[in-house]
Amino acid sequence: MVATAATSAFFAVASPSSDPDAKPSTKPGGGSAILRGIKSRNAPSGSLQVKANAQAPPKINGTTVGYTSSAGGVKTEDDMLSPPPRTFINQLPDWSMLLAAITTIFLAAEKQWMMLDWKPRRSDMLIDPFGLGKIVQDGLVFRQNFSIRSYEIGADRTASIETLMNHLQETALNHVRTAGLLGDGFGSTPEMSIRNLIWVVTRMQVVVDRYPTWGDVVQVDTWVCASGKNGMRRDWIIRDCKTGETLTRASSVWVMMNKQTRRLSKIPDAVRAEIEPYFMDSAPIVDEDGRKLPKLDDSTADYIRTGLTPRWSDLDVNQHVNNVKYIGWILESAPLPILESHELSSMTLEYRRECGRDSVLQSLTAVCGTGVGNLLDCGNVECQHLLRLEEGAEIVKGRTEWRPKYAHSMGGVGQIPAESA
């Protein structure tokens, strides 16, 4: 049917006449032929003359009206319908319409194919284009790729520490989901959900060798191990997806807490049976920093930032402040000269208690060693941190180490920007 319709657009197709007295011609040079939209008459030369789109002369009150020619006479029906002389060119069909239709079909097919062809065009693009992640290494390691977005970089044109920590948290949750252990909670297994148990982090160590930049694709691997009788250790390693270079290593310890009573809990046997098959027997990816974090108060702190309050967007589905938010609050009291001239190379955090959405916090920082005034001479800098409630209860204690930003690119420590007023 499609072929017939296409053919009829270019060639005349014979059809029955509405005139019962009309007789189709059987002679090539004589008789009359009635075609759809075409009327022919005898020609002395024996050739077929074609009149296209023939119309009857208009009538007014039943009287036939002719057209006036430029010479002043009245054009008859034969004058109006006289065809141009027949040539080889004007007898050919309009092939341009057919070619346009074919071109349109091919363009539409190509567009549909390009929509389905999502495969990477460059070798350094995502191996996992949709960022879903996968289980590797005998089902014990979860791997996921991330592309560093423009809104994830800071003033240094590199990914912020909060961005890296969010990647760690995302892979941990996706690991649980991909393994089929995600219950009704934030990383909780089905047996944990039945008992209203959730995971809470108690200690976190992070070492950053190099920060990725905008457009880089990083590969994050994570796995879990046992930690004591009632704890679980989760490790991460972040690599450059293109070069394989190690960028960040992190190790953490998690325990269970009752969601309703907000008290720590032992690991029930049913929960242990769920998670133990996924435990690896490996040493921590980061050597444990056994140094005790010193006590910090108003008299020993160099910088204090007060009036910090959580926003609604800072809460997770378990109704407590997201762990990554604590890092941002800790750095709120870090001195500006250090932030301008140095970058965070490692940190150790000890989580003491959670804070609610109505809490008001204070961030305290003490610079160890020679202090901020001698940053040019000391090179690396170490700071002590404390995040506490206004009434004094400790939330997070921490230690951070900082290295000069331009030590590698300039062969030494760059000039320290002047301290802001």
N, C-alpha and C positions, 0 to 999 in steps of 0.2 A: 504493500500500500504506500509506504514511504517513497519507494522507487517510482511508482506511478505518479504520485503527486509531484515529485521533483521533475520527472520527464514532462509532465503537462505544463510546467512553468515555462518550458523552452520550445516545445513542439506542439502543433495543433493536433487535437484528438477528435476524431469524428464522433458525432453524436446524433441521435435521431432528431429529425426536424419536426418542428411543430406544425409545418404545413403538410397536410396529408397529400396534396397534389404534387409535391416536389419529388423528383426522381434523381437519385444519385447517378452521376455520370460514370460510365465504364470505359470511356475513351480518354486517352491522354490529352488529346488536342481538342476535344469538343464536348458538348453537353454541358450540364451544370452540376456543380458539386456544392453541397451544403455542409459546411463545417462550423464548429462552435466558434463564434466570433469572426468567421471568415466567409466572405461571399465571393464567388468567382463567376465569370462569364466567358463566353467563347471569344477567342482571339484568332484573327486570320493567320497568324504565324504558327499556330498550333501549340503555342506555349501557354502555361497557366499563369494568368494575371491575378494577383491577390489584392483584395481590398480589406484592410483591417479596421475593426471597430466601426462597421457600417451602421449608420443611423438614418432613420426616415426623416424627411424634411419636416420642420415644425408646422403645425396647423393652428389657425385662429378661427374660431367659429366654424370649424369643419372645412375651411379653405386652406389649401396648401400654400405656404408662403416661401418664396425663394430668398436667397441671399444676394445682395447687391455687390457686384465686383468693383474693383477699383476703376474699371473702364466705364462704369455706369450701367452695365447690363445686369441682368438677373442670372445668377448661377443656377444651372439645373442640377438635378441629382447626380447626373453622370459627371458634371464638372466638379462637383464637390468631392466625389468619391474616386476620382481618377488617381490611381497609385503612381508613385514615382517609377521611373524605368527600372526594370529588374536588373540587378547586378549580383555578382558572386558574394560581395561583402554583405549587402543588406538581407541576404537570404540565410546567413549564419545565425545560430542562436546566440543569446547574450551570455557568453561563458563567464563574464565577470561576476555575475550573481552566483553561479555555481562555485567558483573559486572562493568567493567571500564566505559562502556557507561552509565549505570544507575547512577553511582557515579558522573560522569560529569554533568548529567542533574540535579541531586539534588544540587550540588554545585552552578551551575548557578542560579537555582531558589532561593537558600538561599541568594546569593549575591544581586539579584534583590529585595528581601524582605527587606534586611538590608538597601538598598538605600531608600526605601519608609518609613522605620520605623525610623523617625527622633525624636521620642518622647524623652524627657529628661530622663536620667538614674539616676539623683540625684535630691533630693528634693530641693537643693539649686541652681539648674540651672535656667535659664531664664524661667519664666512663658510664656513670649512672645518670642519664640525662634528666630524670625526674626526681633525683635526690631521695629515693626510697631506701637505699641501703640494702645490704645482704649479709648473710652469715657465711663466714669463711673459716678455714683452719679447723676442720672436723666439727663444725658447729659450735665452737666455743668463742669465736671472735666475731664481733659485729663491725662492719665497715660501711662508712658513708662518706660521700663527697660533698663539699660545699664550695660555692663560688663566692668570693669576697665581694659584697655589693658596695656601691658608692656610699650608702648611708651607714655602713659599718666601719668606716675609717674615720680617724680623728685628724687633729691639726697636723700630725706628723705624716699624713698620707699613708698610714699603715693601719691595720685592723687594731681596734682597741682591745684591752684585756677583757672587757665585758663581752665583746664579740666572741672571743675564743672560749670564754666560759659558757656562753650560750650554746656554742657548738658541742661542748662536752655534755651539757645537760640534755640536749636534743638527741644525741646518739645514745645516751644511757636509756632514755625512754623508748626510743625506737628499737633498741636491742630487746627490751622486755616485750614489746608488741610483736616484733618479728618472730621471736621465740614462742609466741602463743601464750604468754604468761600474763598479759595485761588484763587486770580485772577492772573493777569500778573504782578507780582511784588514780592518783598521780604516780605511776610506776608500781602500783600494788598488784600482787598476784591475786587470783581468785580466792585462795584460802586466806590471804591477808584481808581482802575486802569483806569476807564473811565475819572476820574477827575485829573489824574496824582498825586495822593496823596500817601504818604508813612508814615509809623510809625517811629518816632524817640524817643529815650529814653531821659528823662530829669533828672531822679533821680533813683538811685539804692542803696538799702541797702541789705547787705548779712551778715549773722551770721553763722559761721561754728563751730559746736560743736565737730565734729570729722571728720578727712579726711579718706576716704576709701583707701584701699590698692589694690595692684595688684591681680586680680582674684575675687575681691568682685563684687557682683551684686547689683546695687542700683536701687531703684524705685523712679521715679520723678513724682510728681503730680503738675499740674498747672491749674489755673483758672483766670478769669478776672472779674473785677468790675468797676463800674463807678468811676471817679475821677474828681470832679468838673463838670463844664459844657462842657468842651472841652478836657477832658483827659480820659485816661483809666488806671486802675491799674492792673498789672499782678503780681500774687504771685506764689511762688513755695515752695515745701517742698521735700527734698530728704531724703529717709529712706534706711536703710539696708534691702535688700530684704529678707534676711534670718531671722533676729532677729526683724525687725520692728523698730529698734532704729532710732531716728531722727538724721540725720547727718548735714543737712544744711537747713536754711530757708532764703528766699529772697523775697523782695518786690520791685516793680519798678513802675514808672509813665511814661506814653507814651502820646505823642501828635502827631498831623498830620502836615506834611510839604509838600508843593508843590515840586514835583520832579524837575520841570523846573526852577521855580523862587527861590527855596531854602528858601522860607519864610514859617513861621508857618501859619496854616489854622484852621478855625473852623471845627467842625464835621458836614458835610452836613446831612440833614434829611434822605436822601436815605441811606447813610452809617450808620447812627444811627439805622435805621430800620433793617439793616443787623446784627449788632453786639449786640444790646440790649437784644435779647432773650437769649444770652449766659452769661449775666452778673449775678453774684452772689451777694447776699446782705450779706457781711461778713466783719469783721474788718481785717486790714492788719495782715499778718502772722508775721511781724516784727514790734515792736513798733517804731513809727517814732522818729528819733533822731532830735529833734528840735534845737539843738545847731548850732549856726551860724559858718560856716567855716571861719576862720580868713584869712586875706589877707597875701599872701606870695610873697616875692620878693627876689632880690639878697642879700639884707641886712639881712633878717630874715631867709633865708634858710641855712641849715647846709651842704647840699650836692646838687650839680648841675650836671646834665648830659646833654651835648649838642650834636647837630649833629644827632638827631634822625629823620629818614626819612621813610615814608611808602613805602613798596614794593608793586609790583603789586598783590601779593598773599594776601596782607592785605585788599584789597578792596572787598566789597560785590557786589551783582548784582545791587545795587542802586548807585554804583560808589562813595561810601564814605567808610571811614575806619571802619572796623568791630569794634563793641563796645568792644569786648573782647581784642582787640589789645591795647586799651587805658590802660587797667589794667597792661599789660606787660610793657608798657612805664613808667607808674607811678612807678612801682617797680624797674625800672632801676636805680633810684637814691637812693633806700633804702640802708642804710649802711650794709656792709657785716656781721659785728658782729651780727646784729639783725637777718639777714637771717640764720645765722649758729646756733644761740642759741634759737630763737623764731619761732613760726609759726603764720600765720595770722589767727586771730579769728573773726574779723569783719571788715567791711569797708562800708563807705558811700561815694558815688560819685555823683557829680552834673555836668552834661554835659552842657556846655555853648554854644559851637558851634562845627561845624564839621571842619575837615581839609581835604585838597585835597591830591592827590597823589604827587604833587610837593612841599608840605609843608615841612619845616624844623622845628623841635620842640625841646624844652628844658624841662627836667624833674627836678623839685625842690622838696626837702624833708627837713622838719624840725622835729627834735626829741624833743618831749615835755618833761618837767620835768627835771630829773637829767642828761639826755644825755646818750650817748653811753658808757661813761667810767664807769658808775655805774649800768650796767645791772644786775649784780649779786645780788644787794641789792634791786632794785626797782621791780623785778618780771615782771608785765605787763608793756608794753611800748605802748605809743601812738605817732603817727606821723601825720604830716600835709603834704599834697601833692598839687602840682600844675603842670599841663601840659599846656604849652603855646607855641605859635609860636615865632620864633626868634624876630619878631618885637614887641612882648609883648602881643598880643591878647590871652586871656584865652580860653583854650579848655576844660579842666576838672579840677575841684577842688575836693579834697578828704581828708578823714580822715581814718586812719587804726589803728586797735588795735591788739597787738601781745601778746601772752602768751608763757611762757617757754615751750620748746618742751618736757622736761623730768620731768615736775612737778608732773604728775600723776604716772609715772612708778618708780620714784626714791624717792617719798615722799617730794620732794622739788626741787628747781631750780638746775639744773646740772651745772657743771663747764663750764664757758664761754670760747669758743676757743679764742686763741689769735687773735687780729685784724691783718688782712693781710696788708702787706705794700702797 
